[in-house]
């Protein structure tokens, strides 16, 4: 009977720990995150917080570096290959790329972008060398120190894993449905939080280890074409087409004007004839 009461008390403490033990954390971890402190009761012993005496230590600063370069190049395909070769020489690779053909009145040219992942220790060297591959139009670099976030995540993971181990022990000792359900529910919550923090930790570590550089390449747009650059046969063909277009325009204009010429010409002729007849009759009377 005493054991049963003790397990019920443990279940109650576990539920209360899940409701009131959360702590909200910010600082670039995607909004507030709730972490529950572990609780354990064994033969009336006090509740202890796992990992309270030691904090994980990070050996070096974890810094996420990002960059963007916009270059004007002579030939897109050649410059793209050079960027890929430069990335490989620094231990990186091209993760994504795109290419397009831009059309304008003066002709066409190629442009595109490459997303390069390069080890953070080679970030500056890669950017400097890539800048020499063309005419630099724009350069932008940024960095974010996520060391404190990783320290915080590791500390919270340590506490949660210790709490998970204790909950598993309580689950093994539970001998009533109520006790089992209470411990099982809390164990699921703790495991979900552990998996979420581990995913966040892995993402930050991966981004800190490999910097991201976006390299935009664009050939120089062609200028407006001069009339004397047109080939002779093409010029002759365009001239012949121009003659036919002009003749067609004249015919169409006459077709539009003909009804007006007939109608208004006839009226003018009648009016002029009447004036002529009246004038001649007046002259005859005067003579």
C-alpha positions in Angstrom: 0.0 0.0 0.0 2.9 2.4 0.9 4.5 1.7 -2.4 1.3 2.4 -4.3 0.9 5.8 -2.5 4.5 6.6 -3.2 4.1 5.9 -7.0 0.9 8.1 -7.1 2.9 10.9 -5.4 5.7 10.4 -8.0 3.2 10.6 -10.9 1.7 13.8 -9.4 5.2 15.3 -9.1 6.0 14.4 -12.7 2.8 16.1 -14.0 3.5 19.2 -11.9 7.1 19.3 -13.2 5.8 19.2 -16.8 3.3 22.1 -16.0 5.5 24.4 -13.9 9.1 23.4 -14.6 9.3 25.0 -18.1 11.8 27.9 -18.8 11.4 30.1 -21.8 14.6 30.8 -23.7 15.2 33.2 -26.6 18.3 34.5 -28.4 18.0 33.1 -32.0 16.6 29.7 -31.1 13.5 30.2 -33.2 11.3 31.7 -30.5 10.6 30.7 -26.9 11.3 27.1 -26.0 10.0 25.4 -22.9 12.3 23.0 -20.9 11.0 21.1 -17.9 13.3 20.2 -15.0 13.6 16.6 -14.1 12.0 15.3 -10.9 12.7 12.1 -9.0 11.6 10.8 -5.7 13.2 7.7 -4.2 12.4 6.7 -0.6 11.4 10.2 0.3 14.6 11.9 -1.0 14.5 15.4 -2.2 14.0 16.3 -5.9 17.3 16.9 -7.7 18.1 18.7 -10.9 20.4 16.7 -13.1 23.6 18.4 -14.4 23.2 21.3 -12.0 26.9 21.3 -11.0 28.4 21.1 -14.4 27.8 23.1 -17.7 29.0 21.8 -21.0 32.0 23.6 -22.4 32.5 24.6 -26.0 36.1 24.4 -27.1 35.9 27.2 -29.8 33.5 29.8 -31.0 30.8 28.6 -33.4 30.2 31.2 -36.0 27.9 31.0 -39.0 29.3 32.9 -42.0 27.3 33.9 -45.1 28.4 35.7 -48.2 27.1 37.0 -51.5 29.1 38.0 -54.6 27.8 39.5 -57.8 30.2 39.3 -60.7 30.1 40.4 -64.4 32.1 37.8 -66.5 33.1 37.4 -70.1 31.7 33.9 -70.5 29.3 32.3 -68.1 30.1 28.6 -68.6 33.8 29.2 -68.1 33.3 31.3 -65.0 30.9 28.7 -63.5 33.5 26.0 -63.9 36.1 28.2 -62.3 33.8 28.8 -59.3 33.2 25.1 -58.9 37.0 24.4 -59.1 37.8 27.1 -56.6 35.2 25.7 -54.2 36.6 22.2 -54.5 40.2 23.5 -53.9 39.0 24.8 -50.5 37.2 21.6 -49.5 33.7 22.9 -50.5 31.2 22.1 -53.2 28.3 23.6 -55.2 25.0 22.6 -53.5 22.6 24.4 -55.9 22.9 26.3 -59.2 20.7 27.9 -61.9 21.2 29.3 -65.3 19.1 31.4 -67.7 19.3 33.1 -71.1 18.4 36.8 -71.1 17.0 38.2 -74.3 17.0 41.9 -75.3 16.9 43.9 -78.5 20.7 43.9 -78.9 21.0 40.1 -78.5 21.2 37.5 -75.7 23.5 36.8 -72.7 23.7 34.2 -69.9 23.3 34.7 -66.2 22.9 32.5 -63.2 23.7 31.8 -59.5 25.7 29.2 -57.6 25.2 28.3 -53.9 28.6 27.2 -52.6 29.2 25.5 -49.2 32.8 25.9 -48.0 34.5 25.1 -44.7 34.2 28.2 -42.4 38.0 28.4 -41.9 38.3 28.8 -45.7 35.5 31.3 -46.1 37.6 34.5 -46.4 40.1 32.9 -48.8 37.4 31.5 -51.0 35.6 34.9 -51.2 38.9 36.7 -52.0 39.8 34.3 -54.8 36.3 34.2 -56.3 36.4 38.0 -56.6 39.2 37.7 -59.1 37.1 35.7 -61.6 35.2 38.7 -62.9 34.3 42.3 -62.4 32.9 42.7 -58.9 29.5 44.4 -58.8 28.6 43.7 -55.2 30.0 41.9 -52.2 28.2 41.2 -48.9 29.3 39.1 -46.0 27.8 38.5 -42.6 28.5 36.3 -39.5 26.5 35.1 -36.5 28.0 33.8 -33.3 25.9 30.8 -32.1 28.2 29.6 -29.4 25.9 30.6 -26.5 23.0 28.9 -28.3 24.9 25.6 -28.6 26.0 25.8 -24.9 22.4 26.4 -23.8 21.1 23.6 -26.0 23.7 21.1 -24.7 22.9 22.0 -21.1 19.2 21.5 -21.6 19.8 18.2 -23.5 21.8 17.0 -20.5 19.0 17.7 -18.1 16.4 16.2 -20.4 18.3 13.0 -21.0 18.8 12.6 -17.2 15.0 13.2 -16.7 14.2 10.7 -19.4 16.3 8.0 -17.6 14.6 8.6 -14.4 11.1 8.5 -16.0 12.0 5.2 -17.6 12.9 3.8 -14.1 9.6 5.1 -12.7 7.8 3.5 -15.7 9.3 0.1 -14.8 8.2 0.5 -11.2 4.6 1.6 -12.0 2.0 -1.1 -11.2 -1.3 0.8 -11.9 -2.8 2.0 -15.1 -2.9 5.6 -13.7 0.7 5.6 -12.8 1.7 4.1 -16.2 -0.3 6.6 -18.2 1.0 9.6 -16.2 4.7 8.6 -16.5 4.3 7.5 -20.1 2.7 10.9 -21.1 5.6 12.9 -19.5 8.2 10.5 -21.0 6.8 11.2 -24.5 6.9 15.0 -24.0 10.5 14.8 -22.8 11.6 12.6 -25.7 9.9 15.0 -28.2 11.7 17.9 -26.7 15.1 16.0 -26.9 14.6 15.2 -30.6 13.7 18.8 -31.4 16.7 20.2 -29.6 19.0 17.6 -31.2 17.8 18.7 -34.6 18.3 22.3 -33.8 21.8 21.5 -32.5 22.8 19.6 -35.6 21.5 22.4 -37.9 23.5 25.1 -36.0 26.7 22.9 -36.0 26.4 22.1 -39.7 25.9 25.8 -40.6 28.8 26.8 -38.5 31.1 24.2 -40.0 30.1 25.0 -43.6 29.7 28.6 -44.7 27.2 29.5 -47.5 28.3 31.8 -50.3 25.9 32.8 -53.1 27.8 33.7 -56.3 25.8 35.5 -59.0 27.4 35.4 -62.5 26.3 37.5 -65.5 27.8 38.0 -68.9 28.1 41.6 -70.1 24.8 42.6 -71.9 25.4 43.3 -75.6 25.2 46.9 -76.7 22.8 48.2 -79.4 23.7 46.9 -82.9 25.0 49.4 -85.5 23.5 49.6 -89.0 26.9 49.0 -90.7 27.4 45.8 -88.7 24.5 44.1 -90.6 25.6 41.5 -93.2 25.3 42.5 -96.9 22.7 39.8 -97.9 20.7 40.5 -94.7 20.7 44.2 -95.5 19.6 43.6 -99.1 16.8 41.3 -98.0 15.6 43.8 -95.5 15.6 46.6 -98.1 13.5 44.4 -100.5 11.1 43.7 -97.7 11.0 47.4 -97.0 10.0 48.2 -100.6 7.2 45.7 -100.5 6.0 47.0 -97.2 6.0 50.6 -98.6 4.0 49.6 -101.7 1.5 47.7 -99.6 1.1 50.7 -97.4 0.5 52.9 -100.4 -2.1 50.5 -101.8 -3.9 50.2 -98.5 -3.9 54.0 -98.1 -5.4 54.4 -101.6 -8.0 51.8 -100.7 -9.0 53.8 -97.6 -8.9 57.2 -99.5 -10.8 56.1 -102.7 -14.4 56.4 -101.2 -13.6 59.8 -99.9 -12.1 60.9 -103.3 -15.2 59.7 -105.2 -17.7 61.2 -102.9 -16.1 64.5 -102.1 -14.6 64.8 -105.6 -18.0 64.5 -107.2 -19.5 67.1 -104.9 -16.7 69.5 -105.6 -17.1 68.9 -109.4 -20.8 69.6 -109.2 -20.3 72.7 -107.1 -17.5 73.9 -109.4 -19.7 73.3 -112.5 -22.5 75.2 -111.0 -20.3 78.1 -110.2 -18.9 78.1 -113.7 -22.3 78.0 -115.4 -23.7 80.8 -113.2 -20.6 83.0 -113.9 -20.9 82.5 -117.6 -24.6 83.4 -117.6 -23.8 86.5 -115.7 -21.2 87.6 -118.2 -23.6 87.0 -121.1 -26.2 89.3 -119.5 -23.6 92.0 -119.0 -22.6 91.9 -122.6 
